[in-house]
Amino acid sequence: MLSYLKELAKIFPVQAQLHRMHLFGREADAEQLLQSLHKQLSHHSHDKRRIAEAMDDQYAHLFLKSAVINGWRTRMRLTLGLRRSERKGGGYERAVEELINAVQAHQRGIPTPRIIAFGYNLTVMGWVSELFIVSENLADHINGEKWLASPSHDPQEFARQATALIAQMVGADVMHLDTWAANFMVPADTSCPLQVIDFENCLIGTRGDAAAALGTQFGLLYRITLQRFISEAEFDQLVMDKCPTAPAARDTFLTSYAHAKQHSMSRKEVRQIVLSGRVIRT
């Protein structure tokens, strides 16, 4: 296992290797899973940068995400565990961030598909050329963007559940910074909770400001998606009961919430607001 990922060894203790393809899993059938992965990935052009699809045949209950790494700088960072520059947001490469964050979010009780295995392909020279993640397949779910497109569905109910899940994540020090509707998976059984996916842009732990994170995530959800389905006044009423009561935190929440509702922001700006707890108006 790559040295900077060794903390995951206790969670994924079963190892398998096929040619230059390495897999680390939870289950005893890692070798069989690796053979299936190798077969499925070989059907795709190596130039296809990202794959996100259900696995084939006996592993249809699992979901595969794969990222092909072409640039030599990115390959070097992935292989050596180097972080990106602060100008580019810091942290590891996105595929690695998603793996680490998804595992930690699940450990903190966040409803998200459980990671079953992960692995990578190496070049002849030993550089990482592809990283893949295998998780539970939410086959009986639909993403929130598609769910909201149906006139028979209640957007206010989705908004209530999504904002409650955001508040749960922030309470567990999980700050998901891509809170648009497609990252919330709605189950066919409406008595089951929403699940959240795609943790590549996420802060976990106490690095961020909770009030800024809460306000920003609510604002992003409304501006990117929900403004097409419910009024601003309705959404404001929905989130105000989740507003912090301490004066300083309340002010931070309201400022970041209003800013995120009204302004298009880059990932870097969103991250800076959550980390600093301040909105810098330009």
Secondary structure, DSSP 8 states (H G I E B T S, - for coil): --GGGGGGTTTS-EEEEETTEEEEESSTTHHHHHHHHHHHHHTS-TT--EEEEE--GGGTTEEEEEEE---HHHHHHHHHT----GGGT-SS-HHHHHHHHHHHHHHTT-----EEEEEEEE-TTS-EEEEEEEEE--TTEEEHHHHHTSTTS-HHHHHHHHHHHHHHHHHTTEEES--SGGGEEEESSTTS--EE---SSEEESSSS-HHHHHHHHHHHHHHHTGGGTS-HHHHHHHHHTTS--SHHHHHHHHHHHHHHHH----HHHHHHHHHHS-----
